[in-house]
Every structure is written in C-alpha cells, then in structure tokens.
Amino acid sequence: MENYKFEDDVEYLSSDEEQILVNLVSAISTPSEYLDTNADHRSDYDHDTKGQRLCTSQNCEVREDSIIFSTESVKNSSANERSSLSTDIIMKTSRKRSKKRSREPDVRSPFLRFRSRAHKGLTVTDLISPAWCEMKYWYTLSSPEVLKPTPAMERGNRIHKNLEKEIHTLIPVKVHIREDTLGLKIWNMIQGLRTLRAQGLTREFQVWGIVDNKLVGGKIDEISYTNPITDISEHVEGSESDENKPTCKGIFADEKSNSDVAKSIPPSPSKNVYICDVKTRSTRSLPSEVTFRPTKYQLMLYHKFLSAITSGQFDLEVLTTFYKLDSSRTFSDSFIAQLCCLDETQFHDSEISKCSSTTQSPKHFILDHNNLSSLWSLMLAEFRKSFPDGPASLSTHLKVEYRSGEDGDIIGTKTFLMNEPDLTAYLKHLMEWWRGERMPEGVVLEEAYKCRNCEFADICEWRLKKVEDDRKLFKLRKELAENTGQR
C-alpha cells in the first residue's frame, strides 16, 4: 500500500541564465521589450521565490525590481550578444548601489528589510533561530551569501527526505496558477491526515499560524497517535543531559524505526495526537538545555499553530489575503488532471481511501473540491475526523528525536511539556526586535562559548563591545589597585 503525496516540480533558471537576465536590466533600452508588471496580470504565475523568481510550466521569468523579462529573448540571442554584456556593467551597478547604501543607511526594521517583500512572510525558522543568538541571525539575514547549505545541512535534509519516503510516495506536480500552489499544500495536508488515521503516523505536515499579526509558516516533521513516553516525570525540562553526557546509542540500538513502531502498535483509543521533531547531530550525544532552547520553542509553535487550525481559529482568508489569491477560482485543468493521476483501483483499494469516507472516483471527488474554498472545507472535515476531541486531542507532551547525521540512526529523545506562558513571553520579546523597537542582543556571558564557532565573531558589534567593556573594567580595576597601594 502506497500513500501518495504531491510536490512541486517547477523548473527554475540556472545561475548563469539568471545572471544574464540581471545584466539585461542595465543593457536593454527598448521599452517594447519590457513586460507589464501590474499585479492583476500575475494570476498565471505559480511561485514568487525570495521575491525575485516567478515561474510557469512553459517558461521561466526573473523579476528584477519592477521589470519582468522573458527568457526567450536570452535563449534566442547569440553567445557573442550575451558575452557583450560585460563585467563593467555589473561593476558600475554594484558601485552605484554601494554608494547609495553608504549615503543612506537602511534603518528599517528587520521585518521590513528581510520579510516584507511580496508573498514573503515569516517562517518558524525566523522565530526560533534568534533563540540561539539574535546577533548571529541578524548577520545571517544581512549576509545572504552565508545562507548556502552546509554539508551537515544537506545530510540532514537527506535523512528527513528518506523518513518522509517511508510514509509517502512523492509525485511531482506542475502548478500553473498561484491558486494551484496553495491548493497543492492543502491537498497534501488532507492526504497527511488520512495517512495519520490509516497508519497512526504522518510526516512533513504543513501548518500556518499568526504571531504578532504576521503570517508564519512551517512544517511539522512528524504527527502520530503513539505516545512518545510512558512517564513524563523522567523527561521533563531540567533532566536533559549536557553536551558531554555519554551517548544513549546503546539504549536505542534495538529500537525499531518510528514507522515500524507506528505499524506495530495500534493507535491509542483516546486518539491523542503527538507532535515530534527530528534533529540530526554530528555527535552521538543529546544537546544541553541551552542548545535545546530553539528546538523547544519550535515544537511549542507547532503546537500553537496546529491547535489554531484544529479549532477553526485560523481561517483560509488569512492565506488568500496574504498571497492575493481568489478562493473561488477553479484550479487549472492540468493541476486537477495531475491530482487524478492515481487509477481508481489504487484509490479504492488503499487504506487511505477507506479513511476518506467517500465512494467517488478520484476525478469526481476532486472536481467537487476544485477551488481553495471547497478544498479548505474538506481539510477541516478531515481534521475533525483525525482530532475527534478537537484541540483537546492534541497532547501537550512534545518530543524531539535525535538522529546521527552520518547514518540516520536514532541517538535518543527528549520530551517536555507545552508551556504557553513561556512561549508567549519569548515571542513578545522577540517580535520587539523584528519590529525594530530594539537592537539585536548577543549571548550572555555564560553562553560566550557560542562565539568560538561563530563565523561572525570577528565583526560582531555585541562581542566587540563586550571585549572593550571588559578591557575598560580591567584598566579601571588596575588603576584602583595602584592607587590603593600608594596610600
């Protein structure tokens, strides 16, 4: 039995093609070669990635400032014509922008600088990364070149993808209009909820929520009906090991994978739903409480968002307003056809179809839910089936599973309780920085060890100021000691 899940299959420009288009911004002067960028004409675009890239299934276009260029003219041009867009154009543009920045310092808030572009909202990562060090995340946002995935991150992504494939069969889907993109996410949420009821476990579950009147999105690694612990008192906050504690590898050496556990242990009669996040580590030991802090807030945010969706407090209108979508617009014919790719035998014979409470064929079923509004209503109905007691079905016991970044083996787990007051206080302080009401803060003295491996240590204003303050304090104490000795 296979559980089908769909994923975007959108073709993007190579870095060379994108650079050619950027050069064309300065080189092309014929007004007729520019395309209209009115927002009303963007309904056929399926993505807005990092505020720069918009793609359709037929071609790919790059947006630079307020001008959109078709790649056809670039592909049809000769190599000599492309090479004629020389480096001096780029250098002149860079110098001009650098001078402008030096004359006019950007005093906007972090949110306005980095997350206010069209269709670019906050992510859960944006809210938990500052829990490690606000100064580091500030420099990370200000220096996009350091955002390239590290080998460790790539290994972690592979492990997450392999875990997802244990539950879902991923099928590429091309989206043609922007409503298709959100529809794809909602459809995968529906499939995820059906998988949860059929197997007691689902992975990579999309959620959204509101923090400080701002949209935040994220994906939960794992949702299951399996209680992660037998005694919360053995795992609550404060009992975690430190970085040097011996590995728990031996304890879990004979453990089955989570997917095997979910299949071998029947779901709890109470149908409590548990949230779990999977982390990879380079060392075979559990993290300290300080290192664990961002992950703790991450799971609390997931709990907050999932509770809001389950209770109906989070409405589709939030998404359609933010992304400027029409909830009543019919999905594209191509998108609907791709969702109907499973033959009727697979649909009716699978465990997933048994959880769908419908005898319709895939085609007729999808045609009856062919826009965002009807599909969202279907998703809420699936939530009511998967969470029979509503938000009360969502357990306050949260779990983090640590795996080796090398082979994916389970190292150990940490569990803790949802703490709404703690999360609220953290978000209140954090959003003051995102709104630009205060400067970013570095680490406290007890956590100065974080600076040893920080790539921004040499330029960190917070650290340099602390060093200067310590130097002045040392000098003052020395002078006081000398004066006291003379007396």
NUKOL-887917 format. One record per residue (C-alpha): residue in three letters; x, y, z. Coordinates in nm, 4 decimals, padded with zeros to 6 digits, always signed. Example, Ala and Ser with C-alpha at 12.3 -4.5 7.8 and 13.67 -1.06 7.14 Angstrom:
2
ala:+01.2300:-00.4500:+00.7800
ser:+01.3670:-00.1060:+00.7140
This chain:
487
met:+00.0000:+00.0000:+00.0000
glu:+00.1352:+00.3340:-00.1009
asn:+00.0374:+00.6767:+00.0275
tyr:+00.0648:+00.9361:-00.2446
lys:+00.1793:+01.2875:-00.1797
phe:+00.2406:+01.5571:-00.4370
glu:+00.5272:+01.8022:-00.4593
asp:+00.6092:+02.0996:-00.6790
asp:+00.8050:+02.0285:-00.9954
val:+00.8823:+02.3801:-01.1204
glu:+01.1803:+02.4461:-01.3445
tyr:+01.3966:+02.7386:-01.2375
leu:+01.6722:+02.9253:-01.4159
ser:+02.0337:+02.8263:-01.3803
ser:+02.2628:+03.0777:-01.2105
asp:+02.4172:+03.1662:-01.5491
glu:+02.0790:+03.2341:-01.7101
glu:+01.9712:+03.4407:-01.4141
gln:+02.2889:+03.6489:-01.4273
ile:+02.2307:+03.7180:-01.7971
leu:+01.8839:+03.8499:-01.7168
val:+02.0175:+04.0677:-01.4385
asn:+02.2708:+04.2121:-01.6823
leu:+01.9912:+04.2831:-01.9286
val:+01.8336:+04.5187:-01.6768
ser:+02.1151:+04.7625:-01.7456
ala:+02.1819:+04.6743:-02.1094
ile:+01.8416:+04.6664:-02.2795
ser:+01.6881:+05.0026:-02.3596
thr:+01.3993:+04.9243:-02.5943
pro:+01.0765:+04.9867:-02.3970
ser:+00.8818:+04.7338:-02.6035
glu:+01.0924:+04.4515:-02.4629
tyr:+00.9640:+04.5092:-02.1124
leu:+00.6588:+04.3251:-01.9897
asp:+00.3786:+04.4751:-01.7854
thr:+00.4185:+04.4033:-01.4141
asn:+00.0742:+04.5041:-01.2963
ala:-00.0354:+04.2786:-01.0095
asp:-00.3587:+04.1949:-01.1923
his:-00.1546:+04.0262:-01.4662
arg:+00.0274:+03.7857:-01.2300
ser:-00.2508:+03.5341:-01.1840
asp:-00.0816:+03.2807:-01.4120
tyr:+00.2387:+03.2687:-01.2124
asp:+00.2843:+02.9862:-00.9722
his:+00.5681:+03.0966:-00.7487
asp:+00.7321:+03.4020:-00.6007
thr:+01.0572:+03.2718:-00.4622
lys:+01.2572:+03.5127:-00.2450
gly:+01.0701:+03.7966:-00.4116
gln:+01.2730:+03.7542:-00.7300
arg:+01.1699:+03.4488:-00.9275
leu:+00.8362:+03.3749:-01.0930
cys:+00.7849:+03.0571:-01.2953
thr:+00.5219:+02.8955:-01.5156
ser:+00.5163:+02.5450:-01.6581
gln:+00.6030:+02.6743:-02.0059
asn:+00.8810:+02.9175:-01.9377
cys:+01.0629:+03.0838:-01.6558
glu:+01.0931:+03.4526:-01.5891
val:+01.3033:+03.6554:-01.3483
arg:+01.1816:+03.9700:-01.1809
glu:+01.4438:+04.2336:-01.1064
asp:+01.2962:+04.5311:-00.9224
ser:+00.9764:+04.6176:-01.1164
ile:+01.0745:+04.4739:-01.4565
ile:+00.9985:+04.1226:-01.5792
phe:+01.1937:+03.9710:-01.8694
ser:+01.1113:+03.6647:-02.0743
thr:+01.3978:+03.4199:-02.1103
glu:+01.3089:+03.3532:-02.4736
ser:+01.4992:+03.6593:-02.5955
val:+01.8029:+03.5444:-02.3996
lys:+01.7920:+03.1895:-02.5290
asn:+01.7494:+03.3107:-02.8880
ser:+02.0382:+03.5556:-02.8664
ser:+02.3846:+03.4575:-02.9788
ala:+02.6726:+03.3818:-02.7462
asn:+02.8513:+03.6968:-02.8633
glu:+02.5482:+03.9094:-02.7807
arg:+02.5296:+03.7599:-02.4353
ser:+02.9016:+03.7982:-02.3734
ser:+02.8799:+04.1616:-02.4802
leu:+02.7011:+04.2307:-02.1537
ser:+03.0403:+04.2805:-01.9975
thr:+03.1510:+04.2782:-01.6371
asp:+03.1858:+04.6555:-01.6271
ile:+02.8038:+04.6853:-01.6318
ile:+02.7834:+04.4713:-01.3199
met:+03.0655:+04.6649:-01.1534
lys:+02.9068:+05.0005:-01.2299
thr:+02.5728:+04.8811:-01.0941
ser:+02.7393:+04.7425:-00.7815
arg:+02.9329:+05.0645:-00.7194
lys:+02.6184:+05.2700:-00.7635
arg:+02.4246:+05.0589:-00.5170
ser:+02.7145:+05.0541:-00.2702
lys:+02.7421:+05.4321:-00.2768
lys:+02.3696:+05.4633:-00.2231
arg:+02.3841:+05.2344:+00.0766
ser:+02.6760:+05.4244:+00.2263
arg:+02.4947:+05.7564:+00.1905
glu:+02.1613:+05.6284:+00.3142
pro:+02.1921:+05.3656:+00.5903
asp:+01.8993:+05.1270:+00.5977
val:+01.7233:+05.1987:+00.9251
arg:+01.4169:+04.9874:+00.8555
ser:+01.3110:+04.7139:+01.0955
pro:+01.4348:+04.3579:+01.0302
phe:+01.0845:+04.2616:+00.9194
leu:+01.0611:+04.5418:+00.6638
arg:+01.4135:+04.4740:+00.5371
phe:+01.4004:+04.0975:+00.5043
arg:+01.0418:+03.9713:+00.5173
ser:+00.8107:+04.2389:+00.3756
arg:+00.8624:+04.1651:+00.0048
ala:+00.5628:+04.0374:-00.1893
his:+00.4459:+03.6973:-00.0602
lys:+00.7437:+03.6659:+00.1759
gly:+00.6228:+03.6008:+00.5278
leu:+00.7938:+03.4822:+00.8420
thr:+00.8846:+03.1190:+00.8943
val:+00.9191:+02.9142:+01.2097
thr:+01.2951:+02.9254:+01.1471
asp:+01.2785:+03.3062:+01.1657
leu:+01.1253:+03.2785:+01.5116
ile:+01.3481:+03.0130:+01.6653
ser:+01.6942:+03.0916:+01.5240
pro:+01.7296:+03.4091:+01.7355
ala:+01.6840:+03.1898:+02.0452
trp:+02.0430:+03.0769:+01.9858
cys:+02.1786:+03.4270:+01.9239
glu:+01.9950:+03.7281:+01.7831
met:+02.3170:+03.8902:+01.6655
lys:+02.4142:+03.5825:+01.4647
tyr:+02.0742:+03.5668:+01.2961
trp:+02.0906:+03.9396:+01.2231
tyr:+02.4246:+03.8947:+01.0479
thr:+02.2917:+03.5862:+00.8696
leu:+01.9984:+03.7811:+00.7277
ser:+02.2260:+04.0707:+00.6355
ser:+02.4737:+03.8398:+00.4580
pro:+02.2757:+03.6151:+00.2201
glu:+02.5918:+03.4509:+00.0895
val:+02.6330:+03.2562:+00.4153
leu:+02.2880:+03.1009:+00.3764
lys:+02.4218:+02.8334:+00.1406
pro:+02.3525:+02.4824:+00.2766
thr:+02.6448:+02.3263:+00.4584
pro:+02.7348:+01.9575:+00.4094
ala:+02.5809:+01.8854:+00.7511
met:+02.2566:+02.0555:+00.6477
glu:+02.2473:+01.8598:+00.3223
arg:+02.2949:+01.5320:+00.5109
gly:+02.0147:+01.6288:+00.7462
asn:+01.7858:+01.7096:+00.4539
arg:+01.8551:+01.3697:+00.3004
ile:+01.7667:+01.1948:+00.6254
his:+01.4408:+01.3905:+00.6525
lys:+01.3544:+01.3101:+00.2912
asn:+01.4213:+00.9395:+00.3454
leu:+01.1984:+00.9384:+00.6532
glu:+00.9191:+01.1016:+00.4544
lys:+00.9539:+00.8429:+00.1786
glu:+00.8917:+00.5698:+00.4378
ile:+00.5370:+00.7053:+00.4665
his:+00.4602:+00.8806:+00.1378
thr:+00.5305:+00.8216:-00.2286
leu:+00.6197:+01.1624:-00.3709
ile:+00.4748:+01.2541:-00.7097
pro:+00.5973:+01.5690:-00.8911
val:+00.3186:+01.8095:-00.9883
lys:+00.3415:+02.1158:-01.2119
val:+00.1368:+02.4141:-01.0952
his:+00.0065:+02.6694:-01.3442
ile:-00.1674:+02.9361:-01.1387
arg:-00.0926:+03.0646:-00.7911
glu:-00.4110:+02.9090:-00.6536
asp:-00.2713:+02.5696:-00.7603
thr:+00.0293:+02.6194:-00.5331
leu:-00.1745:+02.6699:-00.2168
gly:-00.4190:+02.4018:-00.3291
leu:-00.1306:+02.1566:-00.3503
lys:-00.0303:+02.2313:+00.0091
ile:-00.3891:+02.1888:+00.1330
trp:-00.4317:+01.8651:-00.0627
asn:-00.1152:+01.7242:+00.0943
met:-00.2496:+01.8192:+00.4375
ile:-00.5648:+01.6204:+00.3581
gln:-00.3554:+01.3225:+00.2486
gly:-00.1439:+01.3591:+00.5619
leu:-00.4488:+01.3475:+00.7890
arg:-00.5799:+01.0372:+00.6118
thr:-00.2391:+00.8738:+00.6460
leu:-00.2437:+00.9579:+01.0170
arg:-00.5744:+00.7762:+01.0620
ala:-00.4703:+00.4823:+00.8438
gln:-00.1213:+00.4205:+00.9829
gly:-00.1092:+00.6227:+01.3033
leu:+00.1701:+00.8410:+01.1650
thr:+00.2320:+01.1110:+00.9048
arg:+00.5326:+01.3274:+00.8200
glu:+00.6143:+01.6732:+00.6812
phe:+00.2792:+01.8255:+00.7751
gln:+00.2251:+02.1875:+00.6685
val:+00.0950:+02.4376:+00.9261
trp:+00.0389:+02.8124:+00.9428
gly:-00.0239:+03.0484:+01.2288
ile:-00.0353:+03.4105:+01.3340
val:+00.2280:+03.5750:+01.5540
asp:+00.2081:+03.9472:+01.6234
asn:-00.0473:+03.9829:+01.3400
lys:+00.2025:+03.8314:+01.0953
leu:+00.1647:+03.5095:+00.8978
val:+00.4112:+03.2346:+00.9891
gly:+00.4524:+02.9029:+00.8078
gly:+00.6277:+02.5788:+00.8898
lys:+00.6293:+02.2001:+00.8506
ile:+00.5981:+01.9501:+01.1327
asp:+00.8358:+01.6568:+01.0940
glu:+00.6012:+01.4011:+01.2458
ile:+00.2484:+01.3710:+01.3846
ser:+00.1352:+01.0408:+01.5340
tyr:-00.1083:+00.8651:+01.7665
thr:+00.1806:+00.6973:+01.9517
asn:+00.2550:+00.8285:+02.3000
pro:+00.6276:+00.9190:+02.2975
ile:+00.6775:+00.8457:+02.6665
thr:+00.5417:+00.6359:+02.9483
asp:+00.6363:+00.8673:+03.2343
ile:+00.6684:+01.2408:+03.1720
ser:+00.8449:+01.2897:+03.5047
glu:+01.1503:+01.1129:+03.3658
his:+01.1804:+01.3511:+03.0715
val:+01.0582:+01.6934:+03.1788
glu:+01.2687:+02.0054:+03.1382
gly:+01.5669:+02.0096:+03.3695
ser:+01.6522:+01.6409:+03.3365
glu:+01.8246:+01.6749:+02.9989
ser:+02.1817:+01.5650:+02.9547
asp:+02.4624:+01.8036:+02.8758
glu:+02.6803:+01.8029:+02.5655
asn:+02.9385:+01.5726:+02.7254
lys:+02.6967:+01.3128:+02.8576
pro:+02.7652:+00.9636:+02.7169
thr:+02.5584:+00.8672:+02.4173
cys:+02.2266:+00.6885:+02.4533
lys:+02.3029:+00.4847:+02.1409
gly:+02.3126:+00.1589:+02.3302
ile:+01.9686:+00.2113:+02.4793
phe:+01.8133:+00.2550:+02.1367
ala:+02.0271:+00.0045:+01.9465
asp:+01.7428:-00.2476:+01.9169
glu:+01.4666:+00.0081:+01.8693
lys:+01.2551:-00.0089:+01.5556
ser:+01.2165:+00.2939:+01.3347
asn:+00.9209:+00.5191:+01.4081
ser:+00.7377:+00.3911:+01.1011
asp:+00.7722:+00.0315:+01.2272
val:+00.6540:+00.1321:+01.5733
ala:+00.3525:+00.3095:+01.4277
lys:+00.2561:-00.0021:+01.2311
ser:+00.3143:-00.2496:+01.5165
ile:+00.1463:-00.0513:+01.7962
pro:-00.2243:+00.0210:+01.7473
pro:-00.3333:+00.3826:+01.7922
ser:-00.4451:+00.4842:+02.1392
pro:-00.8241:+00.4544:+02.1900
ser:-00.8224:+00.8149:+02.3112
lys:-00.6799:+00.9225:+01.9732
asn:-00.4409:+01.1692:+02.1323
val:-00.2191:+01.3315:+01.8704
tyr:+00.1513:+01.3830:+01.9423
ile:+00.3970:+01.6195:+01.7752
cys:+00.7561:+01.5122:+01.7154
asp:+01.0518:+01.6864:+01.5522
val:+01.3554:+01.5059:+01.4120
lys:+01.7005:+01.6596:+01.4531
thr:+02.0351:+01.5359:+01.3232
arg:+02.3584:+01.5773:+01.5187
ser:+02.7243:+01.5373:+01.4341
thr:+02.7962:+01.3910:+01.7798
arg:+02.6274:+01.0910:+01.9371
ser:+02.5068:+01.2756:+02.2447
leu:+02.1980:+01.4693:+02.3439
pro:+02.2175:+01.8502:+02.3483
ser:+02.2390:+02.0701:+02.6555
glu:+01.9440:+02.2788:+02.7705
val:+02.0946:+02.5913:+02.6104
thr:+02.1341:+02.4160:+02.2751
phe:+01.7878:+02.2661:+02.3130
arg:+01.6169:+02.6050:+02.3621
pro:+01.5420:+02.6876:+01.9934
thr:+01.4008:+02.3398:+01.9313
lys:+01.1782:+02.3686:+02.2365
tyr:+01.0210:+02.6882:+02.1048
gln:+00.9905:+02.5302:+01.7600
leu:+00.7675:+02.2497:+01.8862
met:+00.5683:+02.4907:+02.1016
leu:+00.4985:+02.6992:+01.7905
tyr:+00.3866:+02.3880:+01.6028
his:+00.1521:+02.3046:+01.8895
lys:+00.0135:+02.6591:+01.8899
phe:-00.0440:+02.6614:+01.5122
leu:-00.1929:+02.3123:+01.4929
ser:-00.4309:+02.3937:+01.7792
ala:-00.5495:+02.7068:+01.5981
ile:-00.6170:+02.5202:+01.2721
thr:-00.7922:+02.2343:+01.4515
ser:-01.0200:+02.4723:+01.6409
gly:-01.1011:+02.6744:+01.3286
gln:-00.9365:+02.9893:+01.4653
phe:-00.7031:+03.0062:+01.1657
asp:-00.9040:+03.0914:+00.8555
leu:-00.8334:+03.0434:+00.4853
glu:-00.8889:+03.4158:+00.4333
val:-00.5591:+03.4845:+00.6110
leu:-00.3726:+03.2948:+00.3381
thr:-00.5716:+03.4232:+00.0406
thr:-00.5343:+03.7820:+00.1596
phe:-00.1622:+03.7491:+00.2207
tyr:-00.0893:+03.5753:-00.1105
lys:-00.3537:+03.7756:-00.3011
leu:-00.5450:+03.4673:-00.4153
asp:-00.9054:+03.4076:-00.5197
ser:-01.0518:+03.1314:-00.3021
ser:-01.3351:+03.0697:-00.5511
arg:-01.1151:+03.0466:-00.8608
thr:-01.1136:+02.6989:-01.0147
phe:-00.7817:+02.5177:-01.0167
ser:-00.6177:+02.4789:-01.3569
asp:-00.7272:+02.1805:-01.5690
ser:-00.3723:+02.0483:-01.5739
phe:-00.3467:+02.0620:-01.1947
ile:-00.6773:+01.8778:-01.1493
ala:-00.5719:+01.6151:-01.4029
gln:-00.2476:+01.5513:-01.2171
leu:-00.4286:+01.5053:-00.8858
cys:-00.6386:+01.2404:-01.0588
cys:-00.3250:+01.0509:-01.1654
leu:-00.3993:+00.7551:-00.9374
asp:-00.6141:+00.4955:-01.1069
glu:-00.9454:+00.4070:-00.9459
thr:-00.8234:+00.0665:-00.8314
gln:-00.5420:+00.2187:-00.6264
phe:-00.7774:+00.4815:-00.4887
his:-01.0488:+00.2418:-00.3700
asp:-00.8207:-00.0381:-00.2513
ser:-00.5823:+00.1698:-00.0433
glu:-00.6149:+00.2256:+00.3301
ile:-00.6092:+00.5987:+00.2632
ser:-00.9240:+00.5824:+00.0523
lys:-01.1016:+00.3937:+00.3314
cys:-01.0311:+00.6885:+00.5592
ser:-01.1710:+00.9368:+00.3098
ser:-01.5368:+00.8408:+00.3717
thr:-01.6219:+00.8635:+00.0027
thr:-01.7066:+00.6206:-00.2761
gln:-01.6421:+00.8741:-00.5506
ser:-01.3707:+00.8252:-00.8076
pro:-01.0636:+01.0483:-00.7711
lys:-01.1777:+01.2564:-01.0679
his:-01.5281:+01.3292:-00.9408
phe:-01.4063:+01.3758:-00.5865
ile:-01.1503:+01.6386:-00.6875
leu:-01.3918:+01.8104:-00.9259
asp:-01.6268:+01.8581:-00.6312
his:-01.3447:+02.0355:-00.4455
asn:-01.1888:+02.2272:-00.7327
asn:-01.1096:+02.5561:-00.5592
leu:-00.9407:+02.6728:-00.2420
ser:-01.2625:+02.7373:-00.0525
ser:-01.4123:+02.3899:-00.1015
leu:-01.0765:+02.2185:-00.0526
trp:-01.0200:+02.4048:+00.2758
ser:-01.3635:+02.2928:+00.3982
leu:-01.2712:+01.9348:+00.3134
met:-00.9463:+01.9731:+00.5062
leu:-01.1319:+02.0960:+00.8164
ala:-01.3619:+01.7930:+00.7914
glu:-01.0553:+01.5678:+00.7827
phe:-00.9210:+01.7464:+01.0915
arg:-01.2439:+01.6710:+01.2781
lys:-01.2048:+01.3015:+01.1959
ser:-00.8371:+01.2905:+01.2905
phe:-00.8793:+01.5032:+01.6057
pro:-01.2088:+01.3643:+01.7454
asp:-01.1908:+01.5844:+02.0562
gly:-01.0833:+01.8930:+01.8646
pro:-00.7844:+02.0826:+02.0073
ala:-00.8110:+01.8692:+02.3221
ser:-00.6916:+01.5734:+02.1137
leu:-00.3538:+01.7425:+02.0700
ser:-00.1272:+01.6263:+02.3508
thr:+00.0829:+01.8758:+02.5440
his:+00.3647:+01.6181:+02.5524
leu:+00.6160:+01.7233:+02.2871
lys:+00.9015:+01.5071:+02.1616
val:+01.2332:+01.5609:+01.9837
glu:+01.4077:+01.2636:+01.8253
tyr:+01.7822:+01.2948:+01.7655
arg:+01.9486:+01.1010:+01.4851
ser:+02.3055:+01.0678:+01.3689
gly:+02.3874:+01.2990:+01.0816
glu:+02.6093:+01.0281:+00.9337
asp:+02.3854:+00.7209:+00.9173
gly:+02.0460:+00.8388:+01.0451
asp:+02.0494:+00.6042:+01.3462
ile:+01.8492:+00.7159:+01.6490
ile:+02.0699:+00.8645:+01.9224
gly:+01.7993:+00.9387:+02.1773
thr:+01.4953:+01.1507:+02.2533
lys:+01.3941:+01.4496:+02.4626
thr:+01.0386:+01.5135:+02.5766
phe:+00.8846:+01.8108:+02.7531
leu:+00.5510:+01.9800:+02.8171
met:+00.3908:+02.2614:+02.6225
asn:+00.4368:+02.5884:+02.8130
glu:+00.2135:+02.8625:+02.6735
pro:+00.3290:+03.1411:+02.9125
asp:+00.6956:+03.0689:+02.8326
leu:+00.6279:+03.0773:+02.4574
thr:+00.4216:+03.3964:+02.4841
ala:+00.6941:+03.5766:+02.6791
tyr:+00.9615:+03.4653:+02.4328
leu:+00.7617:+03.5771:+02.1282
lys:+00.6745:+03.9112:+02.2882
his:+01.0416:+03.9931:+02.3406
leu:+01.1480:+03.8550:+02.0012
met:+00.8894:+04.0476:+01.7991
glu:+01.0134:+04.3720:+01.9526
trp:+01.3341:+04.3095:+01.7579
trp:+01.1551:+04.2079:+01.4373
arg:+00.9531:+04.5323:+01.4583
gly:+01.2730:+04.7326:+01.5045
glu:+01.1844:+04.8521:+01.8540
arg:+01.5155:+04.7318:+01.9965
met:+01.8597:+04.6254:+01.8783
pro:+01.9520:+04.2569:+01.8446
glu:+02.1067:+04.1020:+02.1529
gly:+02.4112:+03.8781:+02.1707
val:+02.4734:+03.5932:+02.4088
val:+02.5084:+03.6327:+02.7829
leu:+02.8462:+03.5749:+02.9469
glu:+02.7575:+03.2187:+03.0481
glu:+02.6956:+03.1322:+02.6819
ala:+03.0023:+03.3048:+02.5370
tyr:+03.1303:+02.9650:+02.4199
lys:+02.8901:+03.0007:+02.1253
cys:+03.1169:+03.2703:+01.9822
arg:+03.4045:+03.0249:+01.9333
asn:+03.2472:+02.8661:+01.6265
cys:+03.0549:+03.1682:+01.5013
glu:+03.1507:+03.2896:+01.1534
phe:+03.0644:+03.6464:+01.2548
ala:+03.2756:+03.6617:+01.5719
asp:+03.5335:+03.8976:+01.4194
ile:+03.2740:+04.1575:+01.3159
cys:+03.0119:+04.1110:+01.5877
glu:+02.9439:+04.4510:+01.7427
trp:+02.7957:+04.2918:+02.0543
arg:+03.1059:+04.0797:+02.1156
leu:+03.3495:+04.3615:+02.0358
lys:+03.1646:+04.5924:+02.2738
lys:+03.1792:+04.3316:+02.5496
val:+03.5530:+04.2926:+02.4900
glu:+03.6007:+04.6693:+02.5061
asp:+03.3896:+04.6927:+02.8225
asp:+03.5995:+04.4194:+02.9835
arg:+03.9186:+04.5993:+02.8816
lys:+03.7982:+04.9249:+03.0363
leu:+03.6867:+04.7457:+03.3513
phe:+04.0231:+04.5715:+03.3818
lys:+04.2039:+04.9032:+03.3359
leu:+03.9840:+05.0714:+03.5975
arg:+04.0421:+04.7947:+03.8500
lys:+04.4163:+04.8113:+03.7869
glu:+04.4211:+05.1873:+03.8457
leu:+04.2194:+05.1488:+04.1658
ala:+04.4583:+04.8810:+04.2890
glu:+04.7599:+05.1005:+04.2143
asn:+04.6062:+05.3997:+04.3916
thr:+04.5201:+05.1867:+04.6927
gly:+04.8773:+05.0528:+04.7056
gln:+05.0274:+05.4032:+04.7000
arg:+04.8232:+05.5008:+05.0048
